[in-house]
Amino acid sequence: MDEELTARGFWGPRQETPDQIADKLVAFVTGLNDVVGDDITWSAPGLRGQSLADPEVARQVISKAFADNTDAPHLGISQAYDARGKKIKMISITMGVGGYSDSPKMQNRFVLDWFGDGGSALADPILRHIVSVWDPDWADVTAMSFMEALIDVQPVGKPTPKVGYLTYLSEARAQALPGGLENHKTNLDGGGAIIGSGEGDGFLSVDKATEFAKVLRLSPAFSPTPTDRSKF
């Protein structure tokens, strides 16, 4: 698949300290090398030559972001980082985390975009890595063309889970899924489940995803992301 892929996780209000977020960021970027089998260096913005993989550097970056946002700490912080690997041509992080507002417009999110050789084979391990580190309410792997193909059944911008090439649902959401998904669902050891094709690279086709989306959008498992807690 010669296309930029996106793995993204979303959750509701979750107040976290700068150190807690920095520690998660370090865990994610250091663990990502093993997940993708590449050597990726993430530079710290404003700190030339220093790496986000260094806990002290990450804490400095995240603490500064919070300090710059003193007027609205309840909205959390937004950060973006770009990097390149030896095999991965492009990879970037965009995140809005630490927010604990009850506004329906506020969602915590962690997004990883990547493009490179064998990109689709990395989708499942990257999704699982996001789930392991950031503990989202729901997450998916998708692409621009895929989202556009499903725009009629799952409009962009709605704060509800989306059926992607692969879709992760937290434990409570997975328990609320309707029957009929047994051949397309992988239960995770830590709770929750991933919905996929169950064969090949695991990706759902546009037709199958459309079929699922029409049914699942009516299910409690696809209820909007909570505004009074972090997970469904």
Secondary structure as GFF3:
##gff-version 3
##sequence-region A 1 232
A	DSSP	beta_strand	5	11	.	.	.	ID=ss1
A	DSSP	alpha_helix	18	36	.	.	.	ID=ss2
A	DSSP	beta_strand	43	44	.	.	.	ID=ss3
A	DSSP	beta_strand	47	51	.	.	.	ID=ss4
A	DSSP	alpha_helix	55	67	.	.	.	ID=ss5
A	DSSP	three_ten_helix	73	75	.	.	.	ID=ss6
A	DSSP	beta_strand	77	83	.	.	.	ID=ss7
A	DSSP	beta_strand	88	97	.	.	.	ID=ss8
A	DSSP	beta_strand	108	116	.	.	.	ID=ss9
A	DSSP	three_ten_helix	119	122	.	.	.	ID=ss10
A	DSSP	alpha_helix	123	134	.	.	.	ID=ss11
A	DSSP	beta_strand	138	142	.	.	.	ID=ss12
A	DSSP	alpha_helix	144	149	.	.	.	ID=ss13
A	DSSP	beta_strand	166	169	.	.	.	ID=ss14
A	DSSP	alpha_helix	171	175	.	.	.	ID=ss15
A	DSSP	three_ten_helix	182	184	.	.	.	ID=ss16
A	DSSP	beta_strand	185	187	.	.	.	ID=ss17
A	DSSP	beta_strand	193	195	.	.	.	ID=ss18
A	DSSP	alpha_helix	206	216	.	.	.	ID=ss19
A	DSSP	three_ten_helix	220	222	.	.	.	ID=ss20
###
